[in-house]
Amino acid sequence: MAHNNNTWMATTTTMTSTLLLLLLVHLRPASAVTCEDIKAGLEPCVTAMTTLPVAAPAACCAGLKAIVDLEADFGVTATCKCTKALLATPFGISVSFNVSVGIQSLCTVDLGYNFNSDFVCGA
């Protein structure tokens, strides 16, 4: 019985986080992308970035899709620069090229860049 309750709570928490993220992305003023916007999209992916899972977490995929939405407004270079900075600090993780491509593939998103440890953002 407790297992079902824990599963329900985890699912509810994931759905709530995803909805809040989507609301933040779509209801914010149209000024400039901030690294906090990108951080909200990347945080659910941190665990998946250290090991390529068989299936990417739903919250991770929702976060990456929210970043793609930001790119439509602000461009790939802006989101790429924030992603690069966030992976170094505060997340402090190094992501392999295969994991970067794999997560995007599992989530059926294309950020326009791979966030492996030595990626370069456009001008």
All heavy atoms as an XYZ file, in Angstrom:
883
protein
N       0.820     -1.186      0.000
C       0.000      0.000      0.000
C       0.873      1.262      0.000
O       0.613      2.180     -0.733
C      -0.914     -0.038      1.228
C      -1.930      1.045      1.209
S      -3.179      0.680     -0.017
C      -4.565      1.403      0.734
N       1.917      1.281      0.816
C       2.787      2.441      0.890
C       3.506      2.671     -0.440
O       3.732      3.797     -0.840
C       3.804      2.274      2.010
N       3.841      1.575     -1.131
C       4.517      1.699     -2.422
C       3.638      2.451     -3.416
O       4.108      3.332     -4.117
C       4.895      0.315     -2.951
C       5.506      0.363     -4.317
N       6.756      0.877     -4.537
C       5.026     -0.006     -5.522
C       7.025      0.817     -5.822
N       5.985      0.276     -6.447
N       2.373      2.127     -3.486
C       1.468      2.802     -4.406
C       1.332      4.275     -4.067
O       1.280      5.120     -4.947
C       0.087      2.132     -4.403
C       0.125      0.782     -5.082
O       1.015      0.517     -5.880
N      -0.818     -0.057     -4.762
N       1.269      4.590     -2.778
C       1.175      5.970     -2.338
C       2.446      6.742     -2.708
O       2.376      7.868     -3.163
C       0.910      6.028     -0.837
C       0.483      7.410     -0.391
O      -0.045      8.185     -1.183
N       0.715      7.718      0.861
N       3.618      6.113     -2.523
C       4.880      6.759     -2.878
C       4.969      6.983     -4.378
O       5.442      8.023     -4.832
C       6.075      5.928     -2.401
C       6.230      5.960     -0.893
O       5.713      6.849     -0.231
N       6.923      4.976     -0.352
N       4.521      6.021     -5.169
C       4.526      6.151     -6.622
C       3.613      7.294     -7.042
O       3.971      8.116     -7.888
C       4.086      4.843     -7.294
O       4.965      3.804     -6.871
C       4.109      4.950     -8.800
N       2.437      7.365     -6.436
C       1.495      8.433     -6.754
C       2.088      9.795     -6.415
O       2.007     10.729     -7.191
C       0.183      8.217     -5.988
C      -0.805      9.314     -6.241
C      -1.653      9.432     -7.298
C      -1.028     10.462     -5.422
N      -2.385     10.582     -7.205
C      -2.022     11.247     -6.049
C      -0.486     10.922     -4.234
C      -2.475     12.425     -5.524
C      -0.949     12.117     -3.710
C      -1.931     12.857     -4.356
N       2.741      9.890     -5.253
C       3.335     11.159     -4.832
C       4.472     11.561     -5.771
O       4.591     12.728     -6.139
C       3.812     11.079     -3.386
C       2.666     11.041     -2.382
S       3.242     11.059     -0.690
C       3.861     12.718     -0.577
N       5.304     10.601     -6.168
C       6.410     10.906     -7.068
C       5.888     11.368     -8.422
O       6.387     12.330     -9.010
C       7.307      9.681     -7.234
N       4.852     10.705     -8.917
C       4.255     11.088    -10.199
C       3.632     12.468    -10.105
O       3.806     13.301    -10.995
C       3.195     10.047    -10.627
O       3.829      8.771    -10.720
C       2.569     10.408    -11.960
N       2.924     12.729     -9.025
C       2.292     14.031     -8.826
C       3.344     15.134     -8.743
O       3.185     16.201     -9.341
C       1.426     14.017     -7.559
O       0.453     12.981     -7.690
C       0.721     15.337     -7.346
N       4.429     14.889     -8.027
C       5.498     15.865     -7.891
C       6.133     16.157     -9.244
O       6.372     17.313     -9.590
C       6.568     15.365     -6.898
O       5.937     15.146     -5.640
C       7.692     16.362     -6.745
N       6.389     15.119    -10.045
C       6.972     15.304    -11.369
C       6.044     16.103    -12.264
O       6.467     17.025    -12.955
C       7.276     13.935    -12.012
O       8.207     13.246    -11.190
C       7.849     14.100    -13.411
N       4.762     15.772    -12.238
C       3.794     16.488    -13.070
C       3.684     17.949    -12.642
O       3.629     18.846    -13.475
C       2.438     15.796    -13.022
C       2.442     14.481    -13.760
S       0.926     13.483    -13.710
C      -0.337     14.537    -13.173
N       3.685     18.205    -11.344
C       3.600     19.569    -10.831
C       4.832     20.370    -11.242
O       4.714     21.510    -11.701
C       3.452     19.559     -9.297
O       2.291     18.815     -8.963
C       3.344     20.965     -8.745
N       6.018     19.778    -11.111
C       7.252     20.464    -11.502
C       7.250     20.796    -12.980
O       7.645     21.886    -13.387
C       8.473     19.585    -11.184
O       8.556     19.359     -9.814
N       6.794     19.858    -13.792
C       6.753     20.062    -15.236
C       5.789     21.186    -15.584
O       6.109     22.061    -16.398
C       6.347     18.764    -15.954
O       7.295     17.748    -15.613
C       6.313     18.944    -17.451
N       4.616     21.196    -14.964
C       3.641     22.250    -15.239
C       4.161     23.622    -14.820
O       3.989     24.605    -15.544
C       2.318     21.952    -14.534
C       1.500     20.807    -15.135
C       0.314     20.487    -14.238
C       1.034     21.163    -16.526
N       4.806     23.688    -13.668
C       5.357     24.958    -13.211
C       6.439     25.453    -14.151
O       6.505     26.645    -14.472
C       5.915     24.829    -11.792
C       4.878     24.722    -10.682
C       5.552     24.427     -9.350
C       4.062     25.996    -10.592
N       7.292     24.550    -14.617
C       8.346     24.918    -15.555
C       7.743     25.474    -16.838
O       8.161     26.517    -17.336
C       9.233     23.711    -15.860
C      10.303     23.915    -16.919
C      11.303     24.953    -16.455
C      10.991     22.606    -17.217
N       6.736     24.799    -17.373
C       6.101     25.259    -18.605
C       5.428     26.613    -18.410
O       5.492     27.487    -19.276
C       5.103     24.228    -19.112
C       5.735     22.920    -19.616
C       4.657     21.900    -19.936
C       6.632     23.173    -20.807
N       4.799     26.817    -17.267
C       4.184     28.110    -16.981
C       5.223     29.217    -16.893
O       5.022     30.313    -17.412
C       3.374     28.055    -15.689
C       2.035     27.348    -15.778
C       1.433     27.184    -14.384
C       1.085     28.113    -16.675
N       6.340     28.931    -16.238
C       7.397     29.929    -16.119
C       7.931     30.332    -17.486
O       8.185     31.504    -17.743
C       8.553     29.390    -15.258
C       8.305     29.335    -13.764
C       9.457     28.610    -13.079
C       8.152     30.726    -13.194
N       8.085     29.364    -18.355
C       8.632     29.642    -19.676
C       7.658     30.464    -20.504
O       8.027     31.407    -21.178
C       8.995     28.328    -20.404
C       9.284     28.574    -21.870
C      10.186     27.680    -19.722
N       6.382     30.128    -20.454
C       5.418     30.773    -21.328
C       4.798     32.039    -20.759
O       4.251     32.835    -21.511
C       4.320     29.774    -21.707
C       4.853     28.676    -22.580
N       5.214     28.878    -23.876
C       5.107     27.378    -22.323
C       5.662     27.756    -24.401
N       5.612     26.830    -23.476
N       4.895     32.274    -19.458
C       4.266     33.443    -18.872
C       5.248     34.538    -18.468
O       4.841     35.586    -18.001
C       3.442     33.043    -17.640
C       2.257     32.125    -17.921
C       1.548     31.781    -16.613
C       1.289     32.755    -18.901
N       6.531     34.305    -18.658
C       7.511     35.313    -18.284
C       7.503     36.448    -19.295
O       7.128     36.259    -20.440
C       8.900     34.695    -18.184
C       9.394     34.224    -19.510
C      10.777     33.655    -19.437
N      11.040     32.828    -20.577
C      10.969     33.210    -21.835
N      10.624     34.417    -22.135
N      11.242     32.383    -22.808
N       7.904     37.637    -18.896
C       7.947     38.747    -19.837
C       8.948     38.472    -20.956
O       9.965     37.832    -20.740
C       8.401     39.934    -18.987
C       8.581     39.447    -17.616
C       8.306     37.986    -17.564
N       8.662     38.967    -22.115
C       9.525     38.739    -23.277
C      10.685     39.717    -23.254
O      10.699     40.704    -23.965
C       8.728     38.867    -24.557
N      11.672     39.487    -22.405
C      12.840     40.344    -22.366
C      14.030     39.558    -22.903
O      14.260     39.532    -24.087
C      13.086     40.856    -20.949
O      13.147     39.775    -20.045
N      14.730     38.892    -22.057
C      15.880     38.089    -22.481
C      15.890     36.794    -21.694
O      15.385     36.725    -20.576
C      17.167     38.864    -22.245
N      16.469     35.793    -22.286
C      16.588     34.510    -21.600
C      17.586     34.682    -20.457
O      18.554     35.425    -20.573
C      17.025     33.394    -22.579
C      18.432     33.611    -23.075
C      16.887     32.022    -21.947
N      17.298     34.049    -19.356
C      18.236     34.068    -18.239
C      18.745     32.656    -18.015
O      18.100     31.681    -18.392
C      17.575     34.564    -16.931
O      16.640     33.575    -16.489
C      16.882     35.904    -17.134
N      19.878     32.561    -17.376
C      20.416     31.239    -17.074
C      19.530     30.508    -16.070
O      19.539     29.282    -16.034
C      21.852     31.352    -16.591
S      23.002     31.754    -17.935
N      18.754     31.230    -15.289
C      17.805     30.575    -14.374
C      16.738     29.813    -15.156
O      16.292     28.757    -14.741
C      17.173     31.582    -13.421
C      18.117     32.069    -12.336
C      18.669     30.948    -11.474
O      17.887     30.091    -11.003
O      19.897     30.923    -11.258
N      16.317     30.375    -16.309
C      15.364     29.668    -17.171
C      15.967     28.346    -17.645
O      15.310     27.309    -17.650
C      15.002     30.511    -18.398
C      14.265     31.783    -18.057
O      13.468     31.778    -17.097
O      14.483     32.790    -18.762
N      17.211     28.395    -18.052
C      17.892     27.208    -18.559
C      18.139     26.222    -17.420
O      17.973     25.017    -17.575
C      19.225     27.589    -19.248
C      18.994     28.604    -20.360
C      19.936     26.348    -19.773
C      18.001     28.204    -21.420
N      18.515     26.744    -16.262
C      18.766     25.890    -15.100
C      17.515     25.090    -14.746
O      17.595     23.892    -14.458
C      19.206     26.733    -13.902
C      19.544     25.916    -12.671
C      20.017     26.815    -11.534
C      20.340     26.003    -10.307
N      20.722     26.858     -9.174
N      16.355     25.738    -14.789
C      15.101     25.035    -14.481
C      14.864     23.892    -15.461
O      14.331     22.845    -15.086
C      13.934     26.020    -14.512
N      15.276     24.074    -16.702
C      15.114     23.018    -17.691
C      16.119     21.892    -17.539
O      15.815     20.728    -17.812
N      17.328     22.218    -17.097
C      18.384     21.219    -16.987
C      18.361     20.425    -15.681
O      18.781     19.270    -15.653
C      19.757     21.877    -17.130
C      20.137     22.390    -18.506
C      21.489     23.106    -18.440
C      20.179     21.262    -19.525
N      17.891     21.027    -14.597
C      17.950     20.362    -13.289
C      17.369     18.955    -13.283
O      17.982     18.050    -12.723
C      17.291     21.226    -12.212
C      18.219     22.279    -11.685
C      17.601     23.130    -10.590
O      16.405     23.443    -10.663
O      18.355     23.491     -9.672
N      16.214     18.718    -13.920
C      15.685     17.353    -13.899
C      16.529     16.356    -14.691
O      16.305     15.149    -14.611
C      14.293     17.484    -14.531
C      13.985     18.930    -14.579
C      15.284     19.655    -14.544
N      17.515     16.847    -15.437
C      18.345     15.980    -16.280
C      19.697     15.640    -15.660
O      20.435     14.828    -16.212
C      18.601     16.653    -17.625
S      17.127     17.017    -18.582
N      20.042     16.241    -14.544
C      21.391     16.093    -13.995
C      21.757     14.626    -13.773
O      22.829     14.176    -14.181
C      21.571     16.921    -12.703
C      22.883     16.594    -12.009
C      21.499     18.401    -13.026
N      20.887     13.860    -13.173
C      21.184     12.447    -12.940
C      21.320     11.701    -14.254
O      22.239     10.900    -14.436
C      20.082     11.797    -12.073
O      20.031     12.497    -10.832
C      20.379     10.335    -11.812
N      20.425     11.975    -15.188
C      20.474     11.304    -16.490
C      21.741     11.677    -17.258
O      22.220     10.902    -18.078
C      19.232     11.646    -17.299
N      22.299     12.859    -16.988
C      23.505     13.298    -17.693
C      24.750     12.555    -17.235
O      25.748     12.529    -17.939
C      23.720     14.794    -17.497
C      22.778     15.653    -18.281
S      23.205     17.380    -17.966
C      21.742     18.202    -18.527
N      24.725     11.993    -16.055
C      25.915     11.301    -15.570
C      25.950      9.856    -16.042
O      27.014      9.263    -16.125
C      26.014     11.360    -14.031
O      24.824     10.837    -13.467
C      26.209     12.795    -13.570
N      24.797      9.286    -16.344
C      24.720      7.938    -16.921
C      23.541      7.932    -17.877
O      22.461      8.403    -17.530
C      24.473      6.863    -15.851
O      23.228      7.130    -15.226
C      25.579      6.808    -14.826
N      23.750      7.439    -19.062
C      22.671      7.431    -20.048
C      21.636      6.380    -19.655
O      21.904      5.185    -19.680
C      23.210      7.135    -21.449
C      22.176      7.128    -22.566
C      21.462      8.480    -22.645
C      22.837      6.803    -23.894
N      20.455      6.809    -19.272
C      19.418      5.861    -18.867
C      18.774      5.203    -20.090
O      18.932      5.671    -21.215
C      18.404      6.747    -18.144
C      18.569      8.087    -18.789
C      20.017      8.184    -19.171
N      18.043      4.128    -19.846
C      17.311      3.460    -20.925
C      16.193      4.372    -21.415
O      15.915      4.463    -22.599
C      16.750      2.104    -20.441
C      15.875      1.462    -21.493
C      17.894      1.191    -20.038
N      15.562      5.060    -20.494
C      14.520      6.037    -20.831
C      14.807      7.304    -20.040
O      15.117      7.243    -18.858
C      13.142      5.493    -20.477
N      14.718      8.421    -20.699
C      14.967      9.692    -20.013
C      13.775     10.026    -19.123
O      12.630      9.749    -19.481
C      15.180     10.797    -21.034
N      14.027     10.607    -17.948
C      12.932     11.007    -17.069
C      12.008     12.012    -17.763
O      12.476     12.889    -18.496
C      13.639     11.648    -15.883
C      15.052     11.164    -15.945
C      15.336     10.905    -17.391
N      10.722     11.892    -17.533
C       9.733     12.776    -18.162
C      10.016     14.241    -17.846
O       9.899     15.111    -18.720
C       8.320     12.397    -17.720
N      10.401     14.539    -16.613
C      10.686     15.924    -16.232
C      11.904     16.455    -16.991
O      11.951     17.630    -17.349
C      10.901     16.035    -14.725
N      12.875     15.598    -17.254
C      14.051     15.985    -18.033
C      13.628     16.347    -19.455
O      14.013     17.394    -19.980
C      15.070     14.847    -18.039
S      16.488     15.124    -19.135
N      12.833     15.501    -20.070
C      12.371     15.767    -21.439
C      11.550     17.052    -21.503
O      11.721     17.860    -22.419
C      11.559     14.584    -21.962
S      12.567     13.096    -22.206
N      10.701     17.265    -20.534
C       9.904     18.499    -20.491
C      10.819     19.712    -20.353
O      10.594     20.745    -20.985
C       8.896     18.451    -19.345
N      11.859     19.591    -19.542
C      12.808     20.684    -19.359
C      13.572     20.996    -20.636
O      13.751     22.161    -20.995
N      14.013     19.953    -21.346
C      14.731     20.175    -22.602
C      13.809     20.794    -23.653
O      14.215     21.672    -24.414
C      15.329     18.865    -23.118
C      16.452     18.254    -22.263
C      16.947     16.964    -22.884
C      17.595     19.236    -22.070
N      12.556     20.357    -23.678
C      11.596     20.936    -24.630
C      11.331     22.407    -24.290
O      11.172     23.236    -25.193
C      10.312     20.121    -24.640
C      10.524     18.775    -25.327
C       9.326     17.881    -25.273
C       9.701     16.544    -25.927
N       8.684     15.531    -25.793
N      11.320     22.745    -23.012
C      11.144     24.142    -22.609
C      12.339     24.986    -23.072
O      12.171     26.136    -23.489
C      10.964     24.247    -21.095
N      13.543     24.404    -23.023
C      14.734     25.113    -23.508
C      14.624     25.352    -25.015
O      14.950     26.429    -25.508
C      16.022     24.348    -23.142
C      16.228     24.378    -21.624
C      17.236     24.946    -23.866
C      17.347     23.497    -21.126
N      14.143     24.355    -25.748
C      13.941     24.531    -27.194
C      12.961     25.671    -27.448
O      13.162     26.479    -28.365
C      13.467     23.212    -27.854
C      13.022     23.444    -29.289
C      14.574     22.163    -27.806
N      11.907     25.762    -26.640
C      10.955     26.874    -26.777
C      11.647     28.220    -26.546
O      11.371     29.200    -27.239
C       9.788     26.723    -25.797
C       8.841     25.596    -26.173
O       8.902     25.105    -27.328
O       8.042     25.196    -25.301
N      12.547     28.274    -25.577
C      13.297     29.508    -25.321
C      14.179     29.859    -26.508
O      14.338     31.028    -26.847
C      14.161     29.363    -24.064
C      13.424     29.324    -22.732
C      14.377     28.921    -21.615
C      12.787     30.659    -22.436
N      14.747     28.839    -27.147
C      15.607     29.070    -28.306
C      14.837     29.730    -29.445
O      15.397     30.529    -30.191
C      16.224     27.757    -28.792
C      17.262     27.217    -27.850
C      17.798     25.859    -28.253
O      17.235     25.221    -29.174
O      18.777     25.430    -27.636
N      13.564     29.402    -29.571
C      12.748     30.004    -30.627
C      12.654     31.521    -30.441
O      12.600     32.260    -31.414
C      11.352     29.382    -30.630
N      12.670     31.974    -29.194
C      12.578     33.398    -28.893
C      13.940     34.093    -28.813
O      14.065     35.251    -29.186
C      11.851     33.632    -27.566
C      10.387     33.224    -27.614
O       9.802     33.249    -28.719
O       9.844     32.874    -26.557
N      14.936     33.395    -28.293
C      16.192     34.053    -27.948
C      17.416     33.518    -28.668
O      18.496     34.069    -28.525
C      16.420     33.974    -26.436
C      15.301     34.585    -25.659
C      14.407     33.789    -24.970
C      15.115     35.960    -25.653
C      13.354     34.356    -24.269
C      14.073     36.526    -24.949
C      13.180     35.723    -24.261
N      17.280     32.430    -29.405
C      18.397     31.881    -30.168
C      19.169     30.803    -29.424
O      19.181     30.749    -28.202
N      19.794     29.970    -30.212
C      20.549     28.837    -29.688
C      21.785     29.296    -28.928
O      22.138     28.724    -27.898
C      20.945     27.874    -30.834
C      21.880     26.788    -30.359
C      19.698     27.261    -31.464
N      22.446     30.336    -29.391
C      23.680     30.779    -28.738
C      23.443     31.172    -27.290
O      24.222     30.812    -26.407
C      24.322     31.946    -29.516
O      24.593     31.499    -30.853
C      25.614     32.397    -28.872
N      22.358     31.885    -27.017
C      22.066     32.309    -25.644
C      21.831     31.109    -24.730
O      22.362     31.060    -23.619
C      20.847     33.231    -25.619
N      21.041     30.150    -25.186
C      20.775     28.979    -24.338
C      22.019     28.115    -24.207
O      22.279     27.557    -23.147
C      19.593     28.149    -24.877
O      19.909     27.634    -26.165
C      18.315     28.955    -24.925
N      22.807     28.024    -25.262
C      24.033     27.229    -25.234
C      25.017     27.779    -24.200
O      25.593     27.028    -23.416
C      24.659     27.218    -26.626
S      26.203     26.279    -26.736
N      25.207     29.095    -24.204
C      26.154     29.704    -23.257
C      25.731     29.466    -21.805
O      26.565     29.182    -20.945
C      26.307     31.194    -23.543
C      27.100     31.469    -24.806
C      27.213     32.952    -25.087
C      28.027     33.187    -26.360
N      28.129     34.610    -26.699
N      24.438     29.557    -21.539
C      23.963     29.284    -20.178
C      24.146     27.818    -19.825
O      24.567     27.482    -18.716
C      22.496     29.669    -20.034
S      22.233     31.455    -19.912
N      23.836     26.932    -20.765
C      24.004     25.496    -20.520
C      25.450     25.189    -20.176
O      25.738     24.479    -19.215
C      23.560     24.677    -21.748
O      22.176     24.927    -21.999
C      23.774     23.192    -21.530
N      26.365     25.733    -20.955
C      27.790     25.487    -20.719
C      28.209     25.978    -19.335
O      28.897     25.279    -18.591
C      28.618     26.159    -21.806
C      30.087     25.833    -21.717
C      30.829     26.261    -22.960
C      32.254     25.746    -22.876
N      32.879     25.611    -24.163
N      27.778     27.187    -18.972
C      28.128     27.739    -17.664
C      27.524     26.905    -16.531
O      28.182     26.656    -15.516
C      27.652     29.186    -17.567
N      26.282     26.462    -16.698
C      25.619     25.707    -15.637
C      26.228     24.326    -15.441
O      26.297     23.832    -14.307
C      24.124     25.565    -15.943
C      23.314     26.847    -15.784
C      21.950     26.695    -16.438
C      23.175     27.210    -14.319
N      26.650     23.691    -16.511
C      27.253     22.368    -16.360
C      28.550     22.448    -15.573
O      28.878     21.541    -14.813
C      27.481     21.710    -17.721
C      26.212     21.283    -18.452
C      26.559     20.675    -19.805
C      25.396     20.299    -17.636
N      29.287     23.540    -15.749
C      30.528     23.715    -15.000
C      30.240     24.071    -13.540
O      30.812     23.502    -12.622
C      31.371     24.795    -15.655
N      29.324     25.006    -13.323
C      28.937     25.451    -11.986
C      27.497     25.916    -12.084
O      27.194     26.678    -12.981
C      29.802     26.647    -11.542
O      31.161     26.286    -11.632
C      29.492     27.102    -10.153
N      26.583     25.509    -11.325
C      26.669     24.809    -10.054
C      26.608     23.292    -10.172
O      26.885     22.590     -9.210
C      25.430     25.312     -9.320
C      24.424     25.482    -10.394
C      25.211     25.945    -11.600
N      26.241     22.786    -11.349
C      26.072     21.335    -11.447
C      27.399     20.603    -11.320
O      27.455     19.524    -10.765
C      25.376     20.947    -12.751
C      23.976     21.495    -12.885
C      23.523     21.972    -14.092
C      23.112     21.527    -11.801
C      22.242     22.473    -14.235
C      21.828     22.033    -11.923
C      21.395     22.504    -13.142
N      28.462     21.171    -11.843
C      29.790     20.590    -11.718
C      29.908     19.194    -12.300
O      30.543     18.333    -11.714
N      29.297     18.975    -13.461
C      29.363     17.649    -14.068
C      29.965     17.747    -15.455
O      29.902     18.771    -16.117
C      27.982     16.961    -14.147
C      26.989     17.795    -14.959
C      27.440     16.660    -12.759
C      25.666     17.102    -15.192
N      30.573     16.662    -15.861
C      31.104     16.544    -17.206
C      30.236     15.528    -17.934
O      30.002     14.435    -17.434
C      32.551     16.056    -17.142
O      33.054     15.903    -18.439
N      29.759     15.894    -19.091
C      28.827     15.056    -19.839
C      29.528     14.562    -21.095
O      30.115     15.349    -21.831
C      27.563     15.853    -20.225
C      26.587     14.989    -20.980
C      26.909     16.436    -18.982
N      29.455     13.257    -21.339
C      30.067     12.725    -22.551
C      29.205     13.061    -23.760
O      28.000     13.286    -23.646
C      30.249     11.213    -22.445
O      29.009     10.557    -22.635
N      29.840     13.083    -24.924
C      29.132     13.379    -26.162
C      27.993     12.373    -26.378
O      26.879     12.749    -26.737
C      30.113     13.339    -27.341
C      29.463     13.591    -28.665
C      29.148     14.881    -29.053
C      29.161     12.543    -29.517
C      28.547     15.131    -30.275
C      28.555     12.782    -30.743
C      28.255     14.080    -31.126
N      28.268     11.091    -26.141
C      27.245     10.055    -26.349
C      26.034     10.253    -25.447
O      24.900     10.038    -25.861
C      27.824      8.658    -26.137
C      28.797      8.274    -27.225
O      28.790      8.836    -28.312
N      29.661      7.313    -26.929
N      26.251     10.654    -24.206
C      25.138     10.889    -23.286
C      24.345     12.110    -23.738
O      23.110     12.096    -23.747
C      25.635     11.043    -21.830
C      24.522     11.532    -20.920
C      26.199      9.722    -21.320
N      25.029     13.163    -24.155
C      24.349     14.361    -24.626
C      23.437     14.049    -25.813
O      22.263     14.413    -25.825
C      25.375     15.420    -25.039
O      24.762     16.497    -25.697
N      23.974     13.369    -26.797
C      23.186     12.991    -27.972
C      22.076     12.025    -27.565
O      20.939     12.137    -28.015
C      24.094     12.366    -29.057
C      23.276     11.785    -30.194
C      25.081     13.392    -29.580
N      22.405     11.090    -26.674
C      21.443     10.074    -26.250
C      20.234     10.650    -25.535
O      19.095     10.272    -25.809
N      20.465     11.580    -24.618
C      19.347     12.187    -23.880
C      18.451     12.966    -24.837
O      17.229     12.872    -24.779
C      19.851     13.090    -22.736
C      20.462     12.235    -21.635
C      18.717     13.942    -22.173
C      21.138     13.021    -20.547
N      19.055     13.730    -25.726
C      18.248     14.479    -26.682
C      17.451     13.529    -27.573
O      16.284     13.787    -27.887
C      19.132     15.410    -27.521
C      19.705     16.553    -26.690
C      20.499     17.522    -27.521
O      19.934     18.176    -28.388
N      21.798     17.609    -27.256
N      18.057     12.426    -27.951
C      17.362     11.440    -28.784
C      16.221     10.781    -28.012
O      15.106     10.650    -28.536
C      18.358     10.381    -29.266
O      17.696      9.383    -29.991
N      16.477     10.377    -26.772
C      15.435      9.757    -25.951
C      14.259     10.702    -25.731
O      13.115     10.270    -25.636
C      15.997      9.320    -24.594
C      16.942      8.121    -24.602
C      17.598      7.959    -23.231
C      16.200      6.848    -24.992
N      14.552     11.989    -25.646
C      13.503     12.991    -25.416
C      12.917     13.531    -26.730
O      12.013     14.361    -26.693
C      14.060     14.152    -24.601
S      14.452     13.728    -22.901
N      13.442     13.088    -27.842
C      13.059     13.583    -29.175
C      13.097     15.110    -29.243
O      12.152     15.756    -29.668
C      11.688     13.045    -29.644
O      10.663     13.490    -28.755
C      11.678     11.527    -29.716
N      14.220     15.672    -28.802
C      14.462     17.113    -28.911
C      15.829     17.334    -29.542
O      16.702     16.475    -29.478
C      14.401     17.849    -27.547
C      13.050     17.740    -26.911
C      15.474     17.378    -26.619
N      15.996     18.492    -30.130
C      17.286     18.899    -30.683
C      17.557     20.316    -30.204
O      16.910     21.265    -30.633
C      17.259     18.842    -32.207
C      18.598     19.233    -32.826
O      19.578     19.446    -32.079
O      18.656     19.325    -34.064
N      18.506     20.442    -29.288
C      18.844     21.755    -28.741
C      19.646     22.597    -29.729
O      19.794     23.792    -29.532
C      19.646     21.606    -27.445
C      18.912     20.978    -26.258
C      19.870     20.796    -25.085
C      17.730     21.830    -25.847
N      20.179     21.966    -30.748
C      21.028     22.692    -31.683
C      22.492     22.636    -31.282
O      23.355     23.205    -31.944
N      22.784     21.979    -30.184
C      24.149     21.773    -29.709
C      24.146     20.560    -28.791
O      23.123     20.160    -28.256
C      24.689     22.997    -28.961
C      23.823     23.432    -27.791
C      24.023     22.920    -26.514
C      22.796     24.359    -27.965
C      23.219     23.303    -25.449
C      21.995     24.758    -26.915
C      22.209     24.221    -25.666
O      21.413     24.606    -24.617
N      25.321     19.955    -28.647
C      25.476     18.848    -27.711
C      26.231     19.382    -26.512
O      27.217     20.087    -26.661
C      26.231     17.690    -28.365
C      25.392     17.057    -29.439
O      24.267     16.646    -29.189
N      25.909     17.003    -30.649
N      25.740     19.046    -25.333
C      26.308     19.638    -24.119
C      27.368     18.753    -23.494
O      27.428     18.598    -22.298
C      25.209     19.981    -23.108
C      24.131     18.941    -22.960
C      24.320     17.812    -22.197
C      22.925     19.106    -23.614
C      23.324     16.866    -22.072
C      21.921     18.183    -23.490
C      22.134     17.047    -22.713
N      28.240     18.190    -24.335
C      29.361     17.436    -23.793
C      30.401     18.407    -23.247
O      30.274     19.614    -23.391
C      29.958     16.509    -24.853
C      30.366     17.239    -26.104
O      29.579     17.963    -26.693
N      31.611     17.072    -26.497
N      31.415     17.884    -22.610
C      32.331     18.712    -21.828
C      33.111     19.741    -22.641
O      33.525     20.757    -22.103
C      33.306     17.823    -21.052
O      34.029     17.010    -21.959
N      33.291     19.535    -23.934
C      34.110     20.482    -24.684
C      33.345     21.164    -25.819
O      33.926     21.556    -26.821
C      35.362     19.792    -25.215
C      35.052     18.598    -26.111
O      33.874     18.190    -26.188
O      35.988     18.080    -26.742
N      32.041     21.350    -25.646
C      31.272     21.971    -26.714
C      31.551     23.467    -26.798
O      31.951     24.104    -25.837
C      29.777     21.680    -26.592
C      29.083     22.309    -25.407
C      28.284     23.432    -25.583
C      29.184     21.774    -24.134
C      27.634     24.003    -24.507
C      28.547     22.325    -23.059
C      27.749     23.460    -23.243
N      31.339     24.018    -27.982
C      31.567     25.429    -28.254
C      30.258     26.036    -28.730
O      29.576     25.475    -29.585
C      32.665     25.610    -29.328
C      32.851     27.079    -29.665
C      33.964     24.976    -28.881
N      29.901     27.167    -28.164
C      28.676     27.876    -28.578
C      29.018     28.834    -29.709
O      30.129     29.361    -29.765
C      28.096     28.640    -27.406
S      27.653     27.592    -26.015
N      28.046     29.065    -30.586
C      28.241     29.986    -31.710
C      28.440     31.417    -31.247
O      28.360     31.734    -30.066
N      28.672     32.276    -32.202
C      28.939     33.689    -31.894
C      27.698     34.408    -31.445
O      26.613     34.069    -31.664
C      29.504     34.377    -33.125
